Amino acid sequence: MNRPKVLVTREVFQETLDTLARHFDVADNQSDRILNPEELACALADKDGALTVLTDRIDAPLLERCPRLKAVCNIAVGYNNIDLKTCRARGVMATNTPGVLDDSTADFTWALILATARRVTEAEAWLRAGQWRGWKLKQFLGTDVHHATLGILGMGRIGQAVARRARGFDMTVLYHNTRRLSAEVEKSCRAAYVSMDELLARADILILHMPYSPATHHIVDATRLARMKPGALLINAARGGVVDDAALIDALKRGAIAGAGLDVFENEPVLNPEFLKLTNVVLTPHIASSSETTRRNMALLAAENLVAALTTGKPPNLLNL
């Protein structure tokens, strides 16, 4: 009996490949070269399943060329690289890896908050450039995080994890979400629900934690940036595209807001070069979930999704029910 064939589109951990190899014939890409759409379609043409990442676009043109494909399992909580509607129409199961990265992403959000508020990367670059000549009273004056007002736009699992960590900084926590949380969850997060306008007006530090979709595209645009405090900070470890990067750059240049910490960008990995000219922004390359333990768990969960999809037809994290 022929075993199902699967493709792992990017480099993964050996234990991930071993898990898949117990069930399937596995084609891997341990060289970690990004496959262009033509290469990806050719590689998937005779495959029953795929372990994918956010750089892999799974859309109608590709699926038309991959008639055997039954499951696409993303190593990510996000899935805007997958056309769920077309997958559903063609009977292709799509999955993601929720839960396993929540705490690591929340931790990294705090790394961005603190680095931005206290101008850590700016100060380090200045020191490395040999500019430090001694202590000064007004040197790299930053913003206090303790006792500040934290505004959270998007209060899912990660937003809630960030809110719980704010307790140690004795912060006021406000949030806005598509749905208000239960009273029990609000109490556990010590967070108060407010309107979008109130969130923007009151937050000293505004963090974003929502998926990217047409509904959230440029949810933070020039108009909403203008409603923020002049001394406020914007932190985005969610998805590129939820912020209008050009509008944010303009706001940072004019001092309309004090600073930003960004792990994600529009059109990444090609980011707007104007960001690189600014000193009041902390920039990291989409690494919010990148601890070794978390990335291993993400890859393993994606593999378990793929095994379940092709053996039982019931993967635990099915997106297109």
N, C-alpha and C positions, 0 to 999 in steps of 0.2 A: 504494500500500500504506500503510495506516494505521500510524503509529508508536506504540509503547507509550506509555502515559501514566504519569507518576510525580508524586508529591507530595513536596516537601521541607517538613517540618512546622515548622521554625524557621529563623531567619536563619543563613545560611552565607556563606562567602567566594565572591566572584564566580567564581573559578577552578573551584570545585565545581560551580556552576550551568553553567558553560561545558562542563565535562566531560560532564555529564548531557545537555546540550542537543545534543551531537553525535549522540546516540543516541535521545533520547526527546522527547516533548512534556512540558515541565516546568511544573508549577504550584508556585510558591514562596510563602514566608511571610516575606519580608524585613522586614516590620513587626515580626516576632519576638513576636507575640501568642501566648500559650499557648492552644491549642485545647482546649476542653472535650470530653468524650467524644462528645457529640452532634455537635459541629462537626467533630471528627476523622472520625467515621464517615461523615458526609455528604461530606466532602472526599475520602475514599478510596473512595467507593462505585463510581466508574467508573475507578479507577486500577489499573495492573498492578503497581506497585511503590511503595515509600515509603522515604525517607531520614528516620529518626526519631532522637529523643533520649530521655533517661531520663524526661522528663516525659510522654511519650506511652505510654499503656497500651494494649498490643496484646493483647486477650483474646478469649474466645469470643463475647461479645455484639457486639463490633466486627467480628470476622471473619465472623459470620453475615450482616452487612449489606454485606460487601465481597467478592462472589463472584469478581471478576476478580483480586483481589490474589494475586500469586505470590511476592513477595519483600519482606521488611522488613529494612532494613539500618540498624543502630544506630550512631550516632556516639558510641561509648563502648566500653570493654572490658566493662563490666557489661551485663547483659541481664535483670535481674529485673523489668523493665517488660514483658517479652514472655513470653506463655504458650507455651513451646516445644512442649508436648504437643499443644495445640490446633493450633498452626501445622503440626506434623508430620501430624496427622490430616487437615488440610485441604490439604496439599500446598503450604504456604507456606514458602519458604526464609527463615531468619533468620540474620543475620550480626552480628558485632561488629568492633571495631578493636583487636585485641591487638598488643602489641609496640611500636607507635609512641609510646606514652605512658609506657613503663616508666621511662626515665631522668628525665624531667621530674617524674613523680610521686615517684620516689625522692629527687630534689633537694628537692622541697617537703616531703617527710616530714622531711628534715633541717632545713628552715626551721622546722617546727613543734617539733621536738626542741629546737633551740637557743633559740627564742623562749620556750618553756615553761620550760626549765631555767634560763634567765637572766632570766626575768620581763620580757621586752622590751616586750610590749604594755602590761603594767601600768605599767611605768616611763614609757613614752611618754605614756600617758594622764595620769599624774600631772604630768609636765612640762608638757604642753599646758594643763593646768588651772591653771598658774601656781603650783604648789606647791613648786617647787625653790628652796631658799634657800641652797644651798651643799653642799659635799662632806661626807659623814659616813662613818665607818668601817663602820657596820652598815647602810648604805643599800641596800635591795633585794638582800639576800643571796640568791644563787641556788644552783643545784646544778651541780657540775662534770660535764661530759660526758666529758672525757678520762679514761681508765682505768676508766670505769664498766662495768657489765654491761648489755648490750643484749639484750633478749629479743624475739624475732620470732615472732608467732603468725600463721602462713600464709606459707610460704616458697616462693612461686611466683616468677615473673620479677621482680616489683617488690620482694618481700622480699629476694631475692638481691642486687638492685641496691643496696638500702639496706645490706645486710650488707657488701658490698664497700667502700662509702664509710666504714664504721666503722673501717676499717684506719687511716685518717689520724688517728683519735682514740685509737688504741691501746686499743681496747675488747675485753672478753671478749664474744663473740657466741654466744648460745644460741638455739635455735629449736625450735618444735613444729609439726608438719604432719600432715596426714592420711596422708602417706606419707613415709618417711625418704628423703632425697636420696642420690644415689650418693656414694661416698667421694670421687670426683673433684670433684664440685660442692661438697661440704662443705669440701674443702681450698681450693678457689678462693675461697670465701666466708669461710674461717677460722671456721667455725661448727660448733658441737657440738649434736647432737640430744639433747633431754631430754624427759621427760614433761611434761604440762600442769602438774601440781602443782609440779614442780621449776622450771619456767619462771616461774610466778607468784611463787614464793618467792624466787627469786634475782635477778630482773630489777630493776635500778635504773630502767630505762626500758623499758616494754613497748609495742611497736608492733604494730598490727593490719594485716594485708594479706591478706584473703581475700574472696571474693565473698559476697554475701548470698544466703541460701537458707533454707528451713525448718530445715536442719541447723545453720546458723550463727546463727540468730535468737537474740539475747541470749546468745551464747556467753560473753560477759563480763557476768555478772550479779552480784547482791549477794554471793553465795557466793564467786565467784572474785575479786571485788574485795577481799574480806576476807582472802584468802590472799596479797595483795601486801604488800610492805614499806610501812610508814607514810610513808617518804620517797620512794616510787616515783612515777614519772610515767607516765601512759597517753597514747598518741598514736594517733589513729584517722584515717587518710586512706584507709580502705577503703570501707566502705558504712555508712550509717545502718542501725540495726537489729541490727548485730552486737553492739552495746553496749546494755544496759538504761540508757537515759539517766536515768531517775528514780533508779535505784540509784547511778549515777555521781555525780549531783548530791548525793545524801545523803552519799556517801563524801567528796566534796570539802568539803562543809560541815563535816563532823565531823573533818576532817584525817586520815581513815583512809588516804588517799594524799595526796601533796603537791600534785599538779597534773595538768592534762590539756591536751592540744593537739588540737583537733577540727576537721576539715574537713567532716565529714559528720554527719548527725543523723537520728533517727527523725522521720518525717513532714515532712521538709524540703520547702519552705522555712519551714514553721511549726515553729520549734524551741521547746523547753520554755523559757518565760520566766525560769525560775529560773537558767538559765545566765548570763543578763545581770546577775544580782546578785552573781556570784562574781568575785573578782579573781585566783583561782588557776587560771584556765582561759583558753587562747588559742582564739579562735573565728574561723574563716574560712568563706566561703560556697561550699564545694565547688569549689575552684579548683586542686586539686593538679596537674592536667594542663594548667593554663591558661597556657602560654607560647604566643606567637603561632605559632612554628614547629610546635609539637606539635599545637595545635588545627587548624591548616591541614592537617597530615598526617593527622590523624584523619578530618576531613571528606572529604579526597580518597580515603582508603582506603575509607571507607563508600561513596563514589560508585563507586569501582572494583568493590566488591563488588556493587553494584546493577547496574552494566553487565554484569558477568559472569553474574549470576543470570538476567537477562532475555535475554541473547544466547546463552549457552552452557549455562545450567543448572548451572554449576559455580563458584560464587563461592569465592574462596580462604579465607574465614573462616566457612564454614558451621557453624552451631551445632547444628542438628537433623538430624544425619546419619541 
